[in-house]
């Protein structure tokens, strides 16, 4: 009789452990999905310069909160986990700019110049390990 009680306890512990791991997996997947949702909504959609400026602030704040390291030029580095790098191509320039440059040159100046200009996210990439958004590429249209 004792053997059956021990066996039952072991089965209950095993099932509880499996359920716990599954719930953690589902919660992690839902968390990744909710974090990516805002950035994925930008992909292949046209947004105004004002909306783009709002997203610049949001992304830079997320990188700061995630303690993403910066290089000597003040650009956030890809940490392979939760960093987000954003580049933008303007019509009147052959150069590609990082959002850190726009922020350094005063975001309000960007809003004054590009508030009514449209931008489109044409490329999105994800971190291999965490599946979080790692890179966004915008073009002025």
Backbone torsions as a table, in degrees:
resi	resn	phi	psi	omega
1	UNK	NA	-39.3	-180.0
2	UNK	-62.5	-35.0	-179.7
3	UNK	-61.5	-39.8	-179.4
4	UNK	-68.3	-37.4	178.4
5	UNK	-65.6	-45.8	178.2
6	UNK	-62.5	-41.9	178.6
7	UNK	-63.0	-42.9	178.8
8	UNK	-63.0	-43.1	178.5
9	UNK	-62.6	-42.9	179.4
10	UNK	-63.6	-42.0	179.1
11	UNK	-64.2	-43.4	178.9
12	UNK	-62.4	-44.3	178.8
13	UNK	-63.2	-43.1	179.7
14	UNK	-62.9	-46.1	179.8
15	UNK	-64.8	-39.4	177.7
16	UNK	-63.8	-42.9	178.6
17	UNK	-63.0	-43.5	179.1
18	UNK	-64.1	-43.2	178.7
19	UNK	-62.7	-42.1	178.8
20	UNK	-61.6	-46.3	179.3
21	UNK	-63.8	-40.3	179.4
22	UNK	-65.2	-43.8	179.2
23	UNK	-63.3	-41.1	176.9
24	UNK	-63.2	-39.7	178.4
25	UNK	-63.2	-46.3	-179.8
26	UNK	-64.5	-42.8	178.3
27	UNK	-62.6	-40.2	177.7
28	UNK	-63.8	-42.8	178.6
29	UNK	-65.2	-39.8	177.8
30	UNK	-66.7	-38.0	178.8
31	UNK	-64.2	-44.8	178.3
32	UNK	-62.1	-43.9	179.9
33	UNK	-60.8	-43.2	-178.8
34	UNK	-70.4	-35.6	177.7
35	UNK	-67.7	-37.8	-178.8
36	UNK	-78.1	-22.6	-172.2
37	UNK	-55.2	-46.0	-178.9
38	UNK	-62.4	-42.5	-178.0
39	UNK	-74.3	-37.3	178.5
40	UNK	-67.4	-26.9	178.2
41	UNK	-69.0	-19.5	178.1
42	UNK	-80.6	-25.6	-173.6
43	UNK	-64.5	128.4	-179.5
44	UNK	61.3	20.9	176.5
45	UNK	-117.3	148.4	178.3
46	UNK	-89.5	130.3	178.5
47	UNK	-129.4	156.4	179.4
48	UNK	-80.8	165.7	177.3
49	UNK	-61.5	-34.9	178.0
50	UNK	-64.7	-44.7	177.8
51	UNK	-64.6	-39.3	178.3
52	UNK	-62.4	-42.2	178.5
53	UNK	-62.7	-38.9	176.6
54	UNK	-61.1	-42.5	179.4
55	UNK	-69.5	-32.3	174.9
56	UNK	-58.5	-50.7	179.8
57	UNK	-60.4	-41.9	-178.6
58	UNK	-64.2	-44.4	-178.0
59	UNK	-69.4	-43.3	178.2
60	UNK	-64.1	-36.8	176.5
61	UNK	-65.2	-41.0	178.5
62	UNK	-63.5	-43.5	177.7
63	UNK	-62.1	-41.1	179.3
64	UNK	-64.8	-46.1	179.7
65	UNK	-64.2	-30.7	179.5
66	UNK	-86.1	7.3	178.8
67	UNK	53.9	42.2	177.3
68	UNK	-73.4	132.2	-178.6
69	UNK	-72.2	153.0	176.8
70	UNK	-112.6	153.7	174.8
71	UNK	-87.0	-173.9	-176.9
72	UNK	-66.3	-18.9	178.9
73	UNK	-92.9	-0.8	-180.0
74	UNK	87.0	13.0	178.2
75	UNK	-91.0	138.8	176.6
76	UNK	-67.5	141.8	-179.4
77	UNK	-96.9	149.6	175.4
78	UNK	-72.9	116.4	-179.2
79	UNK	-99.0	3.5	177.9
80	UNK	71.6	9.5	-175.4
81	UNK	-131.8	-63.8	-174.2
82	UNK	-140.9	15.8	177.7
83	UNK	-80.2	153.3	176.1
84	UNK	-130.5	123.5	177.8
85	UNK	-110.9	132.0	-179.2
86	UNK	-126.8	131.2	176.4
87	UNK	-121.9	153.1	-178.4
88	UNK	-137.7	140.2	177.7
89	UNK	-115.2	120.0	176.9
90	UNK	-92.9	150.0	-179.2
91	UNK	-60.4	-40.5	-172.4
92	UNK	-86.5	12.3	-179.5
93	UNK	-141.5	146.1	175.4
94	UNK	-86.1	-10.1	-178.1
95	UNK	-83.9	155.0	173.4
96	UNK	-108.1	130.6	-175.3
97	UNK	-110.0	147.8	173.1
98	UNK	-92.2	153.1	-178.5
99	UNK	-66.3	-22.8	176.7
100	UNK	-62.8	-34.5	177.3
101	UNK	-64.9	-43.7	179.5
102	UNK	-62.8	-43.5	-179.6
103	UNK	-64.6	-41.7	179.3
104	UNK	-63.7	-33.5	-178.2
105	UNK	-88.3	15.7	175.3
106	UNK	84.8	106.8	-178.0
107	UNK	-62.7	-30.8	179.4
108	UNK	-68.1	-32.0	175.1
109	UNK	-65.6	-39.9	176.8
110	UNK	-61.7	-44.0	-179.8
111	UNK	-62.4	-43.1	179.3
112	UNK	-61.6	-38.3	-176.7
113	UNK	-82.8	-35.2	-169.9
114	UNK	-121.6	15.7	-176.6
115	UNK	-56.8	-40.3	-176.2
116	UNK	-101.6	8.5	177.6
117	UNK	-89.7	144.4	-179.1
118	UNK	-98.0	146.7	178.2
119	UNK	-129.7	153.0	179.2
120	UNK	-135.4	132.5	175.7
121	UNK	-82.3	117.5	-175.6
122	UNK	-110.0	-5.2	-179.6
123	UNK	-149.1	137.4	177.4
124	UNK	-138.6	136.7	178.1
125	UNK	-130.9	159.9	-176.8
126	UNK	-125.4	152.8	172.0
127	UNK	-68.4	137.2	-178.4
128	UNK	-63.9	-42.3	-173.3
129	UNK	-78.0	-46.1	-172.7
130	UNK	-99.0	-14.4	-178.2
131	UNK	65.2	16.2	173.9
132	UNK	-83.0	154.7	178.2
133	UNK	-61.0	132.0	-179.4
134	UNK	-116.6	-21.5	-173.2
135	UNK	-153.1	137.0	174.7
136	UNK	-131.7	139.0	178.8
137	UNK	-124.2	123.5	-178.7
138	UNK	-113.9	148.4	175.3
139	UNK	-128.1	139.9	173.0
140	UNK	-73.4	133.6	179.6
141	UNK	-119.7	NA	NA
